[in-house]
Amino acid sequence: MSDLQIGLIALGVLAIVVVLGLNWWQDRRARKQIQDGFASSGKDPLLHGAEPSLPSGARREPALGSLAGGQDGDANVVGGIEAQAESVTADHDKEEVDEACETVIDVSFLEPVPGEELAAFTQGIRHAGQKPLRVFAETTDGLHRAAIRNGENYASVQVAVLLANRSGPLTAGEWAEALSRARVLADRFDGTVEATDTQAVLDCANKLDAVCAALDAQVGLTLVASSRRWSSGDVLTAAREAGFSSIQDGRLPWVDQDGAVRFTLGRSDGVSLGSAGPATIGQLSVILDVPRAPANEHAFTQMAKVARGLAARLEATVVDDNGRPLADGAEAAIDKQLQLLYAKLEQSGLKAGSVRALRVFG
């Protein structure tokens, strides 16, 4: 081996030694800086340090520290976590699927879908037969949405299908239609569909319908013209004076101070009050839809009082379901019976006048 080769080998070994020494010195220096930082804080950063930042709107689960009170050193940390959790929760839409009366079809997308495209496509997903559908969505940031918004990207959609209403339980045909709409949505945006077994869904629908059927009730009074028939104008004028509001679905609602409909007035033959010609109305019905009106201790008494006042304006007689004049004192007995029904509705999770009751008794 020549002197030149030996010299080159020696220089190579020396270079390796220098590089290793430099790396060791830098590593030692870095560890010392980290240890000095720990010593100055006096805390273990894994237990007390700042938590990793989350994307805007990301969900933060409760930490154990929020349950272990009595530690002064943790008070600020716990308060900060709770405040951030409240802020994150506020980013989610409050309206959600009602699992007591709705079943869900999940549509998950393989790629994020812009809100502008998704909103336009989901406009037609509103009904399957006689059952309303509601569309919810989840953004790519994990935020729950009751309405799709422009400027957001979405990872999935949830189609909520009502299990039962006054048209009856969800049928196999209606369920198939809802599934079909969900599959069209999935095909459009390259997604997958997941839903509960058909027979299980139909069984739940039948059970809910049986519960609702046992609790559904309407109490009515009839105003019978005594001397002359009325025009629609006569009825609308007298009804306005009696406190009824504008026509909704062919009937006039009587609304309380909280904005809730207590009972309604309409033609006994079912024809809309807005479409009647002159001098064609001989009977009017005043109806208390028990599940849809908020519980009230004097619900029937109040309706009877308004009916009698309207009858006086129209020169009519107030009769009950059997066609007999409403007897004085009958109101109290009927109100007592209604209290029992209100209690059963609440026990069944269908509180009278609640959003859920309005949904299934619609």
Secondary structure, DSSP 8 states (H G I E B T S, - for coil): --HHHHHHHHHHHHHHHHHHHHHHHHHHHHHHHHHHHHHHHTS-HHHHS------TT------GGGT----GGGHHHHHHHHHHHHHHHHTS-S----TTTEEEEEEEEEEEEEHHHHHHHHTT-SEETTEEEEEEEEETT--EESS--TT-EEEEEEEEEE-EETTEE--HHHHHHHHHHHHHHHHHTTEEEEE--HHHHHHHHHHHHHHHHHH--EEEEEEEESS--B-HHHHHHHHHHHT--S-BTTBEEEE-TTS-EEEEEEETT---GGG--TT-B-EEEEEEEGGGS---TTHHHHHHHHHHHHHHHHTEEEE-TTS-B--TTHHHHHHHHHHHHHHHHHHTT--TTSHHHHHHT-
